[in-house]
Structure formats: structure tokens, C-alpha cells
Amino acid sequence: MKIDTLYTSVSFINSIVPILFGLLFLMLSIPDCPELQLYKRSRKAMSWIYISIGLITLGEIFSKRHCSSGEHVLIIKSTLAIASFQAFLFTYICILLINSSPIIRKRLDFHLIPIISFFLLVILSVIIKNNLFDKIIIASYTAFYTYQLIYYTHRFLSQEKEYRNKAENYFSGDEASRLHWVRTVFLSALSIGIGALFLIIFPYDWCNIIFSITCIIFYFFFAIKFLNYPQEFYVLRPIIVPALEPNKVSSFNGFDLSLKINQWINDKGYTAHGVTIINVAKILNTNRTYLSSHINSQTGMNFNMWINQLRIQESQRLMIEYPEKSLSFIAEKLGYSEISSFSRQFLKFTGTSPSVWKKSNSQAYS
């Protein structure tokens, strides 16, 4: 198969995949939940974006064959405009999936202004048809696009770090990993964005083939995960759309709270399945913020680490006291739904696996 035929075939598939998923976004229903209204609007917007990407890719298949130098310049400007908007779009979506705060939405909306401005300049350059103006547009747009990629990377990583901090100060389990795919999507979109710059410099067919295959995989992966997002949202809703916490003030001071916490520990409250900081705050008759601050200051750990440390310490006691009990039994007894989660946390706190630790310590105490 000739490389130009292969390029055309791959590009055609790269146009069909987003169109099909765009239609799927429109057709599939979304659960009727007020907090998912933003997701509903985002999915509708994403459907039209996917369809547009597919149609634009179809247009590029025909325009890139035997194009003149003037048309090549137009393709460069179009590529920059599309890549810039896609960088904004996927960053916007990825951040909103982990933090739907109104403040975040306003900050992101502000970045549409320069994107629209450059897009209008591209249209103006098509009308004017001046070589010097074209060079200025391409140089300035390339510089802006490079800045976009750097800024969006910093912005997303800071928001992801905030998301993980919220999750680890709320959940006792590994719920934060449910949206680890969002990081994968963003880094993939970033790689594709850098690839678009690479294509401008090296517009060879084999480069376009690799780029198109990468895009096909990316569009497919993102679409599947995006469609299944509501299932993850219901679990992570308290940290993605945090409700206003009642201004409950503890009726006891820090010392009294420490006594209450110690009593809760003695009662093995940390072994409950799916325990969250809200659950503990209600039991101790305090609020989440005060309790989280108290745990952080007294132990130097977030809620997640604190709970898991208590569980691992208790698991060591159980393994010594009841050596006949299986690790899966102990893991379930301590509130872990999967033994893999227990093993991962045990390794994190002790530096060894629970089976190795149990074997060596059972021999020491026998």
C-alpha cells in the first residue's frame, strides 16, 4: 500500500470516529441530577466539537492533496486555530470534571478572548492576502499557542493536586484514583497539541499517519470515559461539587476533641467500610473543617493517611494475635473492600508486603 493511500485511509477513519462519537454524545441520555447540569451542557458542546473535528478532518484530506503554497499557509493557520481551540476545550473539560467551582469556570472562560481574537485575525489574513501579514500571524499565533500549552499544563496540574488533596482529606479509601483517567486524557491531549506543532514543521505523510492514529485512539478513549463519568461523579460528588457545610461549632475544645477521637479509635470506628471525614465529624459532634485541621495539626497527616495508618497498625496486631486468619479476612475486617488496597497501604506504611511481614513476625512470636 502506497503511503499516500495509507494516509488517506487513516485520515478518513480519524474523521469518522469523532463524528460517530459526537452523535453518540447527543443520543445517549444523562441521569436527571441538578449537579450534572454542567456535565450535560459540556457533553452537548463536546458532541458538536467532535462532529466539527470530523468534518474538518474530512476537508483536510482533500485540501492537503496537491495544494498550492498559498493554500499551505492557510492550512498552517487553520491547524494553529483548531489546535489552540482544542487545547482550551480539553483543558476546560478536564478541569471541570474534577472541580466544577463557579470561580474556576469564570477563569477558564476568560481565556476564550485571545483565542477568538486570533481566530478573527486568521480570517482577516485570508481576506487581506498579504505575505508579511501571514508571517506575523503565524509567528504570533505559534508563540501564543506555545504559551497556552505551558499555562494549561500548570493550571491543570495545580487543579489536579487540589482535587487529590480534597479527596485524601475526605475519603478513607482510594476514591481519588477513580478519575485518574482525567490526567491521562489531559497529558494525551497535551501530547497531541505538541504533535500539531511538530506537523507544521514536518508536514510529511508518515508524520500525519502517526498523528492521525494517535488522535483516533485519544478520541475513542476520551469518549468512553466521558460517557461513563456520571457513575464516578456520584461517588466523588462531595469533593467535585462541595455543599455548604453547616456552621457547626464544637461544644468542646481541642483537648476534649482529642479525647473524643481517642474514644472513637478505641471503639475501632476506623474499621467501618467507606468511612469519610463527614461520618466521623457527625459522630464527634463537630464540623469537617475543624476536624480535618485538628487531625492535620496533631498527626501531620491528612484524613486518608491517618485512617489507613490506624488500619495497618491494627492489622499487625491481628496478624500476630490470630496467625490462622487469612489476609483477605483481615483486610475485610479493617474496612478494605479489596485485598489489593490493603496490600498497597500496608506496603506504603511498612515498606513490605503483608504476607512477608506476617510470615517473619509469626516466626518471631512463635
Beta strands, then each sheet from edge to edge (+ up, - down):
end
